[in-house]
């Protein structure tokens, strides 16, 4: 099936529905309930979805395990990076280029600030996670500067405003609070001056938090993880060309996952789905329907194992 959202992750929502339907039709006797939670806003922090439900004390209540069918491409994501996404606005004072000495150049001030941030970026990206993740280059902690950049009004006017973003993705070994404090010290310390004026006339710096979420991880050797891996091996062992074909690898997700809301409540939480992350959000997004059906079976078997106490 081709189309935007098929891999990430409408097929995942469908397979979870069919897993529950299969268990009901089989008359499976479960010592507990399966909850399906379909939420919006997952890609941008969950303020209207999981985060809101978590704040209300609803999300994961009485839960003993959580699964989400993200497009993991054959691996299980047992952890995810945290995120601190900021929009920085450097304010100056506009003047015609002929009177540039009366203005405050927000662009030049932004360059001074971004140069300090680039020095910090070198230190950040030297930190490597101990969690499994491929390729090797993905082990570095992440700091993206300038995902969006905007400013100025015309080529002959001193820019009075420049904005840019910082997207800091934090490995599980790092503390969100410590990393945030380090960044804010750099941003707020000695506000930069427009080069046209002395340091006594600084540009202003404002910070807007776009996204703030801690990293999370669940034990890849837990009983829940073993049940999922065993059922994946059972169902996929005859799947031609599917890698890995037997026990799936457990890896750190390179991005942010909703599993964090559950892991923070000490609920084992894992992402495992039939789609490919490499095609997500792209023009040729697709999902293999047979693989999707296989994953529905994996979910049904795993839910049964957990809620029936079965080891078979």
SERO-4910 file (N, C-alpha, C, O; in steps of 0.05 Angstrom, whole numbers):
BEGIN
 pado doro    nc1    nc2    nc3   cac1   cac2   cac3    cc1    cc2    cc3    oc1    oc2    oc3
  Unk    A     17    -24      0      0      0      0     18     25      0     36     27     16
  Unk    A     12     43    -18     27     68    -21     11     92    -12    -14     92    -14
  Unk    A     24    112     -1     10    137      7     22    148     32     32    134     49
  Unk    A     19    175     35     30    188     59     16    177     84     -8    176     85
  Unk    A     32    170    103     22    161    129     18    131    130     11    120    151
  Unk    A     23    116    108     19     87    109     39     74    127     31     57    144
  Unk    A     65     81    125     85     69    142     86     82    169     90     68    190
  Unk    A     82    107    170     84    123    195     59    140    200     57    163    191
  Unk    A     39    128    214     39     99    221     11     89    221      2     75    240
  Unk    A     -4     96    200    -32     87    198    -34     57    197    -53     45    208
  Unk    A    -15     44    183    -15     14    183    -12      4    212    -23    -17    219
  Unk    A      4     18    228      8     10    256    -18     11    272    -23     -6    288
  Unk    A    -33     32    267    -59     35    281    -78     12    273    -91      0    290
  Unk    A    -78      6    247    -95    -15    237    -87    -42    248   -105    -58    256
  Unk    A    -61    -48    250    -53    -75    259    -60    -79    289    -67   -101    297
  Unk    A    -59    -57    304    -67    -59    332    -96    -65    335   -104    -81    353
  Unk    A   -113    -53    319   -142    -58    319   -147    -88    312   -163   -101    325
  Unk    A   -133    -97    292   -138   -125    283   -127   -145    303   -138   -167    306
  Unk    A   -106   -138    318    -95   -155    339   -116   -159    361   -121   -182    370
  Unk    A   -129   -137    369   -150   -139    389   -174   -155    379   -185   -171    393
  Unk    A   -181   -149    354   -204   -163    341   -199   -194    341   -217   -210    346
  Unk    A   -174   -201    334   -167   -230    332   -170   -243    360   -180   -265    362
  Unk    A   -160   -230    381   -162   -241    408   -192   -244    416   -199   -264    429
  Unk    A   -208   -224    409   -237   -226    416   -250   -250    401   -265   -265    413
  Unk    A   -244   -252    376   -256   -274    360   -247   -301    368   -262   -321    365
  Unk    A   -223   -303    379   -213   -329    389   -223   -335    417   -219   -357    427
  Unk    A   -237   -316    430   -247   -320    456   -225   -323    477   -228   -337    497
  Unk    A   -203   -309    473   -180   -310    491   -188   -301    519   -200   -280    522
  Unk    A   -181   -316    539   -186   -309    567   -162   -293    577   -140   -304    580
  Unk    A   -166   -268    583   -144   -250    591   -148   -241    620   -171   -235    628
  Unk    A   -127   -241    635   -127   -231    663   -120   -202    663   -100   -193    675
  Unk    A   -137   -186    650   -132   -158    648   -145   -147    622   -160   -162    609
  Unk    A   -139   -123    615   -151   -110    592   -129    -99    573   -107    -94    582
  Unk    A   -136    -97    548   -119    -84    528   -131    -56    523   -154    -54    515
  Unk    A   -115    -36    526   -125     -9    521   -112      1    495    -88     -2    491
  Unk    A   -129     13    478   -119     26    453   -120     56    456   -142     67    462
  Unk    A    -98     69    454    -97     98    457    -87    110    431    -63    109    425
  Unk    A   -105    123    416    -97    136    391    -98    166    396   -119    178    402
  Unk    A    -75    179    394    -73    207    401    -61    224    378    -47    213    361
  Unk    A    -68    250    377    -55    267    357    -30    280    368    -23    275    391
  Unk    A    -16    295    352      5    313    362     30    298    370     47    310    384
  Unk    A     33    273    362     56    257    370     82    269    359    103    268    372
  Unk    A     81    280    335    106    289    321    116    315    333    140    322    329
  Unk    A    100    330    348    108    356    358    105    359    388     99    381    398
  Unk    A    110    338    403    112    340    432     89    329    448     92    324    472
  Unk    A     66    324    435     43    312    448     27    330    467     13    320    484
  Unk    A     29    356    463     15    375    480    -15    371    480    -29    375    500
  Unk    A    -26    362    457    -54    357    454    -61    328    455    -84    320    451
  Unk    A    -41    311    461    -46    282    461    -35    269    486    -47    272    507
  Unk    A    -13    254    483     -3    238    505      5    255    529      1    248    552
  Unk    A     18    278    524     26    295    546      3    305    562      4    306    586
  Unk    A    -19    313    548    -43    322    561    -55    300    578    -62    305    601
  Unk    A    -57    276    567    -68    253    582    -51    246    606    -61    238    627
  Unk    A    -24    249    602     -6    243    624    -10    263    647    -10    255    670
  Unk    A    -13    288    640    -17    309    661    -43    304    676    -45    311    699
  Unk    A    -63    292    662    -88    287    675    -88    261    691   -108    253    704
  Unk    A    -65    246    690    -63    221    705    -78    198    692    -83    178    706
  Unk    A    -84    200    667    -99    180    653    -81    160    638    -86    136    638
  Unk    A    -61    171    625    -44    155    607    -29    133    622    -15    138    641
  Unk    A    -33    108    613    -18     86    624    -27     77    651    -13     62    665
  Unk    A    -50     87    661    -59     81    688    -63     51    691    -77     38    675
  Unk    A    -50     39    711    -51     11    717    -38     -6    695    -43    -30    693
  Unk    A    -23      6    678    -10     -8    655     13    -25    664     27    -19    683
  Unk    A     17    -48    650     40    -65    656     58    -68    632     80    -79    635
  Unk    A     50    -58    609     67    -59    585     54    -40    565     30    -35    565
  Unk    A     71    -29    547     61    -11    526     76    -17    500    101    -21    500
  Unk    A     62    -18    478     74    -22    452     63     -1    432     39      6    434
  Unk    A     79      8    414     70     26    393     83     17    367    106     10    366
  Unk    A     67     18    346     76      6    320     89     27    302     81     30    279
  Unk    A    109     40    312    124     59    296    139     44    274    144     20    277
  Unk    A    147     58    252    161     44    230    190     39    238    208     56    232
  Unk    A    195     17    251    222     11    261    240     -5    243    263     -9    248
  Unk    A    229    -14    220    245    -28    200    258    -54    209    280    -61    200
  Unk    A    244    -68    227    254    -95    235    268    -96    262    273   -118    272
  Unk    A    274    -73    273    286    -73    300    265    -64    320    244    -54    312
  Unk    A    270    -69    345    253    -59    367    267    -35    379    290    -36    387
  Unk    A    252    -12    382    263     11    396    256      9    425    232     11    432
  Unk    A    275      5    442    270      3    471    277     29    485    276     31    510
  Unk    A    285     49    470    291     75    482    291     97    461    290     92    437
  Unk    A    290    122    470    290    144    451    305    168    464    307    170    488
  Unk    A    315    185    446    328    209    455    307    229    466    284    229    459
  Unk    A    317    246    483    300    269    492    304    292    472    320    291    454
  Unk    A    288    313    476    289    335    458    286    362    473    270    364    491
  Unk    A    302    381    465    299    408    474    302    426    450    323    431    439
  Unk    A    279    436    440    277    451    416    271    480    423    251    486    435
  Unk    A    288    498    414    286    526    421    285    544    397    298    538    376
  Unk    A    270    566    398    272    587    378    284    611    391    273    622    411
  Unk    A    306    620    380    321    643    391    315    668    374    318    667    350
  Unk    A    307    689    387    302    714    372    322    735    383    322    742    406
  Unk    A    338    745    365    357    767    371    346    793    361    340    796    337
  Unk    A    342    812    379    330    837    371    351    859    369    369    861    385
  Unk    A    348    876    349    366    899    345    350    924    341    330    928    354
  Unk    A    361    942    324    347    967    319    352    974    289    374    976    280
  Unk    A    329    978    275    331    983    246    339   1012    240    329   1031    253
  Unk    A    356   1015    220    363   1041    209    371   1037    180    381   1016    172
  Unk    A    368   1058    164    377   1058    136    407   1053    136    421   1062    154
  Unk    A    416   1039    115    445   1033    113    462   1057    115    485   1056    124
  Unk    A    452   1080    105    468   1105    106    473   1114    134    493   1128    140
  Unk    A    455   1106    153    458   1113    181    461   1088    198    451   1086    220
  Unk    A    475   1069    187    478   1043    200    489   1045    228    483   1028    245
  Unk    A    506   1065    233    519   1069    259    498   1075    281    505   1074    304
  Unk    A    474   1083    273    453   1088    293    437   1063    299    421   1063    318
  Unk    A    441   1042    284    425   1018    288    439    997    305    462   1001    312
  Unk    A    425    976    310    437    952    323    432    929    305    409    921    300
  Unk    A    453    917    294    451    896    274    445    869    287    463    856    298
  Unk    A    420    861    285    412    836    297    425    812    284    431    792    297
  Unk    A    431    813    258    444    791    245    473    787    255    480    765    261
  Unk    A    488    809    258    515    806    268    515    796    296    532    780    304
  Unk    A    496    805    312    493    795    339    487    765    339    497    750    356
  Unk    A    469    757    321    462    729    319    486    712    311    490    689    321
  Unk    A    503    722    293    528    707    285    546    703    309    558    682    313
  Unk    A    549    724    326    566    722    350    555    700    368    570    684    378
  Unk    A    529    700    372    517    680    389    519    652    377    526    633    391
  Unk    A    514    649    351    515    623    339    544    612    339    548    587    340
  Unk    A    564    629    337    591    619    339    597    607    366    612    587    368
  Unk    A    587    619    387    590    607    414    576    580    416    586    561    428
  Unk    A    552    579    403    537    554    404    551    532    388    550    509    395
  Unk    A    565    540    366    579    520    350    602    508    366    609    485    362
  Unk    A    615    524    383    636    513    400    624    493    420    637    472    425
  Unk    A    601    498    430    587    479    448    579    454    433    580    432    443
  Unk    A    571    457    408    562    435    391    585    414    388    579    390    388
  Unk    A    609    423    385    632    405    383    634    387    407    639    363    405
  Unk    A    630    399    431    632    383    456    608    364    458    612    341    465
  Unk    A    584    373    450    561    357    452    564    332    434    558    310    443
  Unk    A    573    336    409    573    314    390    597    295    395    599    275    381
  Unk    A    614    301    414    635    282    422    624    261    442    638    242    448
  Unk    A    600    265    452    588    247    471    574    224    456    558    230    438
  Unk    A    580    200    463    568    177    449    551    160    469    558    157    492
  Unk    A    528    151    459    511    134    475    522    106    477    535     96    458
  Unk    A    517     93    499    524     65    502    502     46    492    506     22    492
  Unk    A    479     57    485    457     40    475    463     32    446    477     46    431
  Unk    A    452      9    439    456      0    411    441     18    392    417     24    396
  Unk    A    454     26    371    442     42    350    460     41    325    484     41    328
  Unk    A    448     40    302    463     39    277    454     62    259    431     69    259
  Unk    A    473     72    242    501     66    240    517     78    263    505     91    281
  Unk    A    543     74    263    560     84    285    558    115    288    559    125    310
  Unk    A    554    129    266    552    158    267    528    168    283    528    190    293
  Unk    A    508    150    286    484    158    300    487    158    330    469    166    345
  Unk    A    510    148    340    514    146    369    519    173    382    516    176    407
  Unk    A    527    192    367    533    219    378    508    233    388    486    230    377
  Unk    A    511    247    409    490    265    418    486    287    396    505    291    381
  Unk    A    463    299    395    456    316    372    450    345    380    437    350    401
  Unk    A    460    363    365    453    391    368    452    404    340    473    409    328
  Unk    A    428    409    331    424    421    304    418    451    308    399    459    321
  Unk    A    435    467    296    432    496    298    423    506    270    434    499    250
  Unk    A    402    523    270    394    535    245    375    519    229    375    521    204
  Unk    A    358    502    242    338    487    227    320    506    211    313    502    188
  Unk    A    313    528    224    300    551    211    315    576    218    324    580    241
  Unk    A    317    594    199    331    620    202    315    641    187    307    637    165
  Unk    A    311    664    200    296    686    187    305    712    199    314    713    222
  Unk    A    303    734    183    310    760    194    312    782    173    313    776    149
  Unk    A    312    807    182    315    830    165    291    836    149    272    820    148
  Unk    A    291    860    137    269    869    120    277    876     92    261    875     73
  Unk    A    302    885     88    311    893     62    342    894     62    354    896     83
  Unk    A    354    893     38    383    893     37    396    919     46    420    920     52
  Unk    A    380    941     46    392    967     53    382    977     81    383   1001     86
  Unk    A    373    959     98    364    966    125    378    948    145    380    924    142
  Unk    A    389    961    166    401    946    188    379    928    200    358    937    208
  Unk    A    384    901    200    363    883    210    358    887    240    377    886    256
  Unk    A    333    890    247    325    894    275    316    868    288    309    868    312
  Unk    A    316    846    273    306    821    284    317    797    268    315    797    244
  Unk    A    328    777    282    336    753    269    328    729    288    332    731    312
  Unk    A    317    709    276    310    685    292    323    660    280    328    658    256
  Unk    A    329    641    297    339    615    289    332    595    310    325    602    332
  Unk    A    333    570    302    325    548    321    349    531    329    369    529    314
  Unk    A    347    519    352    365    499    362    349    474    368    329    476    382
  Unk    A    357    451    358    344    426    364    364    408    377    381    396    364
  Unk    A    362    406    403    381    390    419    369    363    426    349    362    440
  Unk    A    380    341    415    370    314    420    388    300    439    412    298    434
  Unk    A    377    291    461    393    283    485    393    253    488    372    240    488
  Unk    A    416    241    490    419    212    494    409    204    523    409    221    541
  Unk    A    401    179    526    391    171    553    411    175    576    402    178    599
  Unk    A    437    175    570    456    179    591    458    208    600    470    214    621
  Unk    A    446    226    586    447    255    592    423    264    607    401    252    605
  Unk    A    426    286    622    404    298    637    392    321    622    407    340    614
  Unk    A    366    321    617    353    343    604    357    369    619    363    390    606
  Unk    A    355    369    645    358    393    661    386    405    659    390    429    656
  Unk    A    407    387    660    434    397    658    440    408    630    453    429    628
  Unk    A    431    394    610    436    403    582    421    429    577    432    447    563
  Unk    A    398    432    588    383    457    585    397    480    598    399    502    588
  Unk    A    407    475    622    422    496    637    447    505    622    453    529    621
  Unk    A    461    486    611    485    492    595    479    510    572    492    530    567
  Unk    A    458    503    557    450    519    534    441    547    542    449    567    529
  Unk    A    425    549    563    415    575    571    438    593    581    436    618    578
  Unk    A    458    582    593    481    598    601    495    611    577    502    635    578
  Unk    A    497    596    556    510    606    532    493    627    519    502    648    510
  Unk    A    467    622    518    448    641    504    445    667    520    444    688    508
  Unk    A    442    664    546    436    688    562    461    703    572    459    726    580
  Unk    A    484    690    572    508    703    582    518    724    563    522    719    539
  Unk    A    523    748    574    534    771    558    521    773    531    532    766    511
  Unk    A    496    783    530    482    786    505    499    800    484    512    820    490
  Unk    A    500    789    460    518    799    439    510    827    430    486    835    432
  Unk    A    529    842    421    524    870    411    525    870    381    540    855    369
  Unk    A    510    888    369    512    892    341    540    904    336    548    922    350
  Unk    A    554    895    316    581    903    311    584    933    305    605    945    307
  Unk    A    561    945    298    562    974    291    563    992    315    569   1016    313
  Unk    A    556    980    339    555    997    363    573    984    384    579    960    383
  Unk    A    581   1000    404    597    988    426    581    968    442    557    967    441
  Unk    A    596    952    458    583    931    474    563    942    494    547    927    504
  Unk    A    565    968    500    546    979    520    518    981    508    499    987    523
  Unk    A    514    976    482    488    977    470    482    949    459    486    945    435
  Unk    A    474    931    475    471    903    466    445    898    451    425    912    454
  Unk    A    446    877    435    421    867    424    406    851    445    419    841    464
  Unk    A    380    848    442    365    832    461    363    803    451    365    798    427
  Unk    A    359    785    470    357    757    463    333    745    477    331    747    502
  Unk    A    315    733    462    291    720    473    291    691    465    300    683    444
  Unk    A    281    674    483    281    645    479    252    635    482    239    640    502
  Unk    A    243    620    461    217    607    462    222    576    461    236    567    443
  Unk    A    211    562    480    214    533    481    192    521    463    169    523    469
  Unk    A    201    508    442    182    495    423    176    466    432    154    456    427
  Unk    A    195    453    444    192    425    452    211    419    474    235    426    473
  Unk    A    201    405    495    219    397    517    210    370    527    188    367    538
  Unk    A    227    350    524    220    323    532    245    308    540    265    309    526
  Unk    A    244    293    562    267    277    570    270    252    553    251    243    540
  Unk    A    294    241    553    299    215    540    287    193    558    279    198    581
  Unk    A    285    168    547    274    146    562    285    120    551    295    119    528
  Unk    A    284     99    567    292     73    558    279     51    576    274     56    599
  Unk    A    274     28    563    264      5    578    283    -18    574    298    -19    554
  Unk    A    284    -36    594    303    -58    594    298    -77    571    276    -89    569
  Unk    A    318    -81    554    315    -99    531    316   -128    540    311   -146    523
  Unk    A    322   -134    565    324   -161    575    301   -168    594    301   -189    607
  Unk    A    281   -151    596    259   -156    613    241   -178    603    244   -186    580
  Unk    A    223   -188    620    205   -209    611    187   -200    589    182   -216    570
  Unk    A    178   -175    590    161   -164    568    176   -164    542    165   -172    521
  Unk    A    201   -155    543    217   -153    518    222   -181    507    221   -185    483
  Unk    A    227   -201    524    232   -228    515    207   -240    501    209   -254    481
  Unk    A    183   -234    512    158   -244    500    155   -232    472    148   -247    453
  Unk    A    160   -206    469    157   -193    443    177   -205    423    169   -212    401
  Unk    A    202   -208    432    222   -219    414    216   -248    406    221   -255    382
  Unk    A    207   -264    425    201   -292    419    179   -294    398    180   -310    380
  Unk    A    158   -278    401    135   -279    383    143   -268    355    133   -278    335
  Unk    A    160   -248    355    169   -238    329    185   -259    314    182   -262    290
  Unk    A    202   -274    328    217   -295    316    199   -317    306    204   -329    284
  Unk    A    179   -323    321    160   -345    314    145   -338    288    142   -355    271
  Unk    A    135   -313    287    118   -305    264    135   -300    239    127   -306    217
  Unk    A    158   -287    242    174   -278    219    195   -297    210    210   -291    191
  Unk    A    197   -321    222    219   -338    215    218   -348    186    239   -355    175
  Unk    A    194   -348    174    192   -357    146    188   -333    127    183   -337    103
  Unk    A    191   -309    137    186   -285    120    211   -281    102    232   -273    112
  Unk    A    209   -284     76    232   -282     58    242   -253     56    226   -234     53
  Unk    A    268   -250     60    280   -223     56    276   -204     79    285   -182     78
  Unk    A    262   -213    100    258   -195    123    281   -196    141    289   -218    150
  Unk    A    293   -173    147    317   -173    164    311   -155    189    301   -133    185
  Unk    A    317   -164    213    326   -191    219    303   -210    218    281   -203    226
  Unk    A    308   -235    210    287   -255    206    280   -270    232    259   -282    234
  Unk    A    298   -268    252    293   -283    276    290   -262    299    275   -243    297
  Unk    A    305   -266    320    303   -247    342    310   -218    333    331   -214    322
  Unk    A    292   -199    337    298   -172    329    318   -159    347    320   -166    371
  Unk    A    334   -142    337    353   -126    353    337   -105    368    317    -95    359
  Unk    A    347    -98    392    336    -76    408    355    -53    405    380    -55    409
  Unk    A    344    -30    396    361     -7    391    348     19    402    325     19    409
  Unk    A    365     39    404    356     66    411    344     80    387    357     81    366
  Unk    A    320     90    390    308    106    368    324    132    364    331    145    383
  Unk    A    329    139    339    345    164    334    329    189    341    340    211    343
  Unk    A    302    187    343    285    210    349    271    208    376    280    195    394
  Unk    A    248    221    377    232    222    401    209    203    399    197    200    377
  Unk    A    202    189    420    180    170    420    160    175    442    167    185    463
  Unk    A    134    168    437    114    169    457    118    149    479    106    152    501
  Unk    A    135    129    475    141    110    496    152    123    521    150    112    543
  Unk    A    163    147    518    175    160    541    155    166    564    161    164    587
  Unk    A    130    172    556    109    178    576    104    153    594     97    156    618
  Unk    A    106    130    582    101    105    597    126     96    612    124     88    635
  Unk    A    149     98    599    174     90    613    179    107    637    191     97    657
  Unk    A    171    132    637    174    150    660    156    140    684    162    147    707
  Unk    A    136    124    678    119    112    699    128     83    705    114     68    719
  Unk    A    152     76    695    164     50    700    147     28    687    146      5    696
  Unk    A    134     34    665    119     15    649    137      7    625    144     25    610
  Unk    A    145    -18    622    161    -26    599    148    -17    573    124    -24    568
  Unk    A    162     -3    556    150      9    532    168      5    508    192     11    510
  Unk    A    157     -5    486    173    -12    463    158     -4    437    134     -4    436
  Unk    A    174      4    418    163     11    391    172    -11    372    196    -18    370
  Unk    A    153    -22    356    159    -43    338    137    -44    317    114    -50    323
  Unk    A    144    -37    292    124    -36    271    134    -45    244    158    -48    240
  Unk    A    115    -48    225    122    -60    199    133    -40    179    144    -48    158
  Unk    A    132    -14    184    141      6    165    171     10    166    185      1    183
  Unk    A    180     25    146    208     33    144    211     63    150    198     80    138
  Unk    A    228     70    169    233     98    176    244    113    152    240    137    149
  Unk    A    259     99    134    272    112    112    252    123     91    259    140     75
  Unk    A    227    113     91    207    124     72    186    141     86    170    153     72
  Unk    A    187    143    112    167    159    127    169    188    119    190    199    115
  Unk    A    145    201    117    143    229    110    152    236     82    155    259     75
  Unk    A    156    216     65    166    220     38    144    216     17    122    207     24
  Unk    A    150    223     -8    130    221    -30    123    193    -38    102    188    -49
  Unk    A    141    173    -32    136    146    -40    132    128    -15    141    104    -15
  Unk    A    120    138      5    116    123     30     99     98     24     79    100      9
  Unk    A    106     76     36     91     51     31     94     32     55    110     37     73
  Unk    A     77     11     55     79    -10     75     71    -36     62     53    -37     45
  Unk    A     85    -57     69     79    -84     59     55    -95     75     57    -98     99
  Unk    A     34   -102     61      9   -111     75     13   -138     89      2   -142    110
  Unk    A     28   -156     76     32   -182     90     48   -178    115     42   -191    136
  Unk    A     68   -161    114     84   -156    138     66   -143    160     69   -149    183
  Unk    A     48   -126    151     30   -113    170     12   -134    184      8   -132    208
  Unk    A      2   -153    169    -14   -175    180      3   -191    200     -7   -200    221
  Unk    A     28   -196    192     46   -211    210     49   -197    237     50   -209    258
  Unk    A     52   -170    235     56   -155    260     31   -155    277     32   -154    302
  Unk    A      8   -155    264    -17   -158    280    -17   -184    296    -26   -184    319
  Unk    A     -7   -205    284     -5   -231    298     15   -229    320     10   -240    342
  Unk    A     38   -216    315     58   -213    336     46   -199    360     51   -207    383
  Unk    A     31   -177    355     19   -162    377     -2   -179    392     -3   -178    417
  Unk    A    -18   -193    377    -39   -210    390    -26   -231    408    -35   -235    430
  Unk    A     -6   -245    397      7   -266    413     21   -254    438     20   -266    459
  Unk    A     34   -231    435     48   -219    457     28   -210    479     33   -214    503
  Unk    A      6   -198    470    -14   -189    490    -25   -213    504    -30   -212    528
  Unk    A    -30   -235    490    -40   -259    502    -20   -270    523    -28   -277    545
  Unk    A      5   -272    515     26   -282    533     27   -265    559     29   -276    581
  Unk    A     25   -239    556     27   -222    580      3   -224    598      5   -225    622
  Unk    A    -21   -225    586    -45   -224    601    -57   -251    609    -77   -252    623
  Unk    A    -45   -272    599    -54   -299    607    -34   -313    624    -40   -334    636
  Unk    A    -10   -301    626     11   -314    641     24   -338    626     39   -353    637
  Unk    A     17   -340    600     27   -362    584     56   -359    577     65   -337    572
  Unk    A     70   -381    577     98   -382    568    101   -398    543    123   -402    534
  Unk    A     78   -406    531     79   -423    507     72   -408    482     71   -418    460
***
